[in-house]
Amino acid sequence: MGVFIDVQNMYYGARRLKGKLDFDALLEAAVQGRRQIKTTAYVVESKEIDQSQFIAMLQKRAIEVRRKTLHVRADGSMKGDWDMELALDILDAAPGLDVVVLVSGDGDFTSLVKRVKSMGPRVEVIAFPRATAKSLVKSADSFQPLDRKFMIYARPTKGGT
């Protein structure tokens, strides 16, 4: 099986629940004791935010980290998504996998899921329900919702702040 994690999508889903995604719980839910061949996380980096500890945490869990720098356009809009590369990586890997686990709620992946299923592998989607396209859920063989049990919450510091 292969696990492909759209980190940006997961970040925003977790932020809605006011916490951070627990990658240990995520991987346990994704793998379910099956033989994990490949796990890749797609990370968008910004010059203003140091993500070195986050990337080290992923690598410590044997997750391949693919990195792309966030580009700010002249009009102030930003671009840094991994959709095309993530899709191509899944299509390249699919012939050697029985199961593809897509960790994203992005509806842009609906056609990808259908194509991969037609190639043979089972496709499972794991994502935050409120941030997941219905078309993606319908196209997958299974959908596992992420909820508070997949979250890490900051502990209040002493002194009440």
Secondary structure as GFF3:
##gff-version 3
##sequence-region A 1 161
A	DSSP	beta_strand	2	6	.	.	.	ID=ss1
A	DSSP	alpha_helix	7	16	.	.	.	ID=ss2
A	DSSP	beta_strand	20	21	.	.	.	ID=ss3
A	DSSP	alpha_helix	23	31	.	.	.	ID=ss4
A	DSSP	beta_strand	38	45	.	.	.	ID=ss5
A	DSSP	alpha_helix	52	60	.	.	.	ID=ss6
A	DSSP	beta_strand	64	69	.	.	.	ID=ss7
A	DSSP	beta_strand	71	72	.	.	.	ID=ss8
A	DSSP	beta_strand	78	79	.	.	.	ID=ss9
A	DSSP	alpha_helix	83	93	.	.	.	ID=ss10
A	DSSP	three_ten_helix	94	96	.	.	.	ID=ss11
A	DSSP	beta_strand	99	103	.	.	.	ID=ss12
A	DSSP	three_ten_helix	107	109	.	.	.	ID=ss13
A	DSSP	alpha_helix	110	119	.	.	.	ID=ss14
A	DSSP	beta_strand	122	127	.	.	.	ID=ss15
A	DSSP	three_ten_helix	129	131	.	.	.	ID=ss16
A	DSSP	alpha_helix	134	139	.	.	.	ID=ss17
A	DSSP	beta_strand	142	145	.	.	.	ID=ss18
A	DSSP	three_ten_helix	148	150	.	.	.	ID=ss19
A	DSSP	beta_strand	151	152	.	.	.	ID=ss20
###
